[in-house]
Amino acid sequence: MNAPAQEPAPASTGTPATTADEEAAARAVLNRLRRAQGQLSAVITMVEEGRDCRDVVTQLAAVSRALDRAGFKIIATRMRECMTTREDGEEPKLNEEQLEKLFLSLA
């Protein structure tokens, strides 16, 4: 018996379909952002309580690193989408120079 014919892919609606990998990446980014949010709340409390400057700066640096990692993860997971030519033949969302500028904005 022949295998059933594959159905054609649905027409593009302007929003890309998410894959399991993209969903996992989005969850990872959200987890990083929530962790950074909690760290930032702790830094605010430390400042309000007049805690030692070294402790505050150490925690603030951790928040900064967490945000940077989230930003890099967003760029890394979306790089292919941003750089590829669209199905309708339109130019990519970002050219190489724009993507580099975006990436370096996190550095």
C-alpha positions as CSV (number, residue, x, y, z in Angstrom):
1,M,0.0,0.0,0.0
2,N,1.3,3.5,-0.8
3,A,2.0,6.0,1.9
4,P,-0.5,8.9,2.0
5,A,0.5,12.0,0.2
6,Q,2.1,14.7,2.2
7,E,-0.2,17.7,2.7
8,P,1.3,21.0,1.5
9,A,2.7,23.4,4.1
10,P,0.2,26.0,5.3
11,A,0.5,29.4,3.6
12,S,2.5,31.9,5.5
13,T,0.5,34.2,7.7
14,G,3.3,36.6,8.4
15,T,4.2,34.9,11.7
16,P,6.6,32.0,11.4
17,A,5.5,28.7,12.8
18,T,7.4,27.7,15.9
19,T,9.2,24.5,16.2
20,A,9.9,22.5,19.3
21,D,13.5,23.9,19.3
22,E,12.2,27.5,19.0
23,E,9.8,26.9,21.9
24,A,12.5,25.4,24.1
25,A,14.8,28.4,23.2
26,A,12.0,30.8,24.1
27,R,11.5,29.0,27.5
28,A,15.2,29.2,28.2
29,V,15.2,33.0,27.4
30,L,12.2,33.6,29.6
31,N,13.8,31.6,32.5
32,R,17.0,33.7,32.2
33,L,14.9,36.9,32.1
34,R,12.9,35.9,35.2
35,R,16.1,35.0,37.0
36,A,17.6,38.4,36.1
37,Q,14.3,40.0,37.3
38,G,14.7,38.3,40.7
39,Q,18.3,39.3,40.9
40,L,17.5,42.9,40.2
41,S,14.8,42.9,42.9
42,A,17.5,41.7,45.3
43,V,19.9,44.4,44.2
44,I,17.2,47.0,44.8
45,T,16.5,45.6,48.3
46,M,20.3,45.6,49.0
47,V,20.5,49.3,48.0
48,E,17.4,50.2,50.1
49,E,19.0,48.4,53.1
50,G,22.3,50.2,52.6
51,R,24.3,47.0,52.1
52,D,28.0,47.0,51.3
53,C,28.9,48.5,48.0
54,R,31.0,45.4,46.9
55,D,28.0,43.1,47.5
56,V,25.7,45.3,45.6
57,V,28.0,45.7,42.6
58,T,28.7,42.0,42.6
59,Q,25.0,41.2,42.4
60,L,24.4,44.0,39.8
61,A,27.2,42.4,37.6
62,A,25.3,39.1,37.9
63,V,22.1,40.8,36.7
64,S,24.0,42.3,33.8
65,R,25.5,39.0,32.7
66,A,22.1,37.3,32.9
67,L,20.6,39.9,30.7
68,D,23.5,39.7,28.2
69,R,23.1,35.9,28.0
70,A,19.4,36.3,27.4
71,G,20.1,38.8,24.6
72,F,22.7,36.6,23.0
73,K,20.3,33.6,23.2
74,I,17.6,35.6,21.5
75,I,20.0,36.7,18.7
76,A,21.5,33.2,18.3
77,T,18.1,31.5,18.0
78,R,16.7,34.1,15.6
79,M,19.7,34.6,13.5
80,R,18.7,32.2,10.8
81,E,15.2,33.7,10.6
82,C,16.6,37.3,10.4
83,M,19.2,36.5,7.7
84,T,17.3,34.2,5.3
85,T,15.4,35.4,2.3
86,R,11.7,35.2,2.8
87,E,9.6,32.7,0.9
88,D,7.9,35.5,-1.0
89,G,11.3,36.7,-2.3
90,E,11.5,39.7,-0.1
91,E,14.8,40.7,1.4
92,P,15.7,39.3,4.8
93,K,14.5,41.2,7.9
94,L,18.1,42.2,8.7
95,N,21.2,42.3,6.6
96,E,24.6,41.2,7.9
97,E,25.6,44.8,8.9
98,Q,22.3,45.3,10.9
99,L,22.6,41.9,12.6
100,E,26.2,42.7,13.5
101,K,25.2,46.1,15.0
102,L,22.4,44.4,17.0
103,F,24.8,41.7,18.2
104,L,27.5,44.3,19.2
105,S,24.9,46.4,21.1
106,L,25.0,43.7,23.7
107,A,28.8,43.7,24.0
